[in-house]
Amino acid sequence: MEASWRVPWVWRALLRFSRILVPMFCRLRVSGEVPAELRHGPLILAANHVSPVDPIVMTAACSIAHVAPRFMATGGLFDAPVAGWAMRKAGHLRVDRHTAQVAQALPDAAEALRAGSVVLVYPEGRIGLDPWMWPERGKTGVARMAAASGAPVIPVAQWDTHRVLPYAAPVGLAKSVLLALWHRPVVQVRFGEPVDLSGLTGTAGAQAMQATDRIVEGIARTLVPLRRDELETPLFVDTTRPPDTSRVRRTRSAGLEQR
């Protein structure tokens, strides 16, 4: 497939700037890689969601990994005066949750992938509220995007961004930013192995659910090396995060006991 989409100059500039900004408030460690043959798309990056600062950290990590993904982001960001202009100019993809337009996000993403884009999405659909901070059950949108476009899926895990900015932000934003600037906690991002989506069976809906489980499990496996010493309970607890067990997966990660 020959790419028809080119990375806009605005997004190239922001990717470079993120590598200056992010080290100011954390020590970013990036591991794993995106295979060279996939870096220019079509490709889906499926990441866990830990903190409101995740997209900024992920931008820097992707720049280090030599990939320029189009983020699927909430529609409110596109309506903001400055951020909205940047989001639109950078070519990111709008998701109008809880509106009649939300259904348009999937065909827009599939079209972007068919044009040769890399698309980054959070399969959980929100900052995860699993009490143990493992990925929650995902929504099937990522699997449907992969099925519609034929694009491979690479899981991405990030950890300790909740040390930088808590769930409740922007409440207490100034204090959190000052603490991050002072302490510069270590934050990790790891790119995993492509998810095997072959051999799915049943109806289209059943296949989407099977693929979603594989994608989220891939994220969990990628996350394990980043939290070796805290597989059960996180060493740093974000007290602003309301625990929610309604979307807890049966296993917290590959190789861990059943819940």
Salt bridges, closest charged atoms under 4 A:
ASP54 OD2 - HIS49 ND1 2.76
ASP79 OD2 - ARG94 NH2 3.01
ASP96 OD1 - ARG94 NE 2.84
ASP130 OD2 - ARG259 NH2 2.93
GLU136 OE2 - ARG126 NH2 2.82
GLU136 OE1 - ARG247 NH2 3.67
ASP160 OD1 - HIS162 NE2 3.97
ASP160 OD1 - ARG163 NE 3.10
GLU217 OE1 - ARG249 NH2 2.33
GLU232 OE1 - ARG252 NH1 2.63
ASP244 OD2 - ARG126 NH2 2.98
GLU257 OE2 - ARG252 NH2 3.10
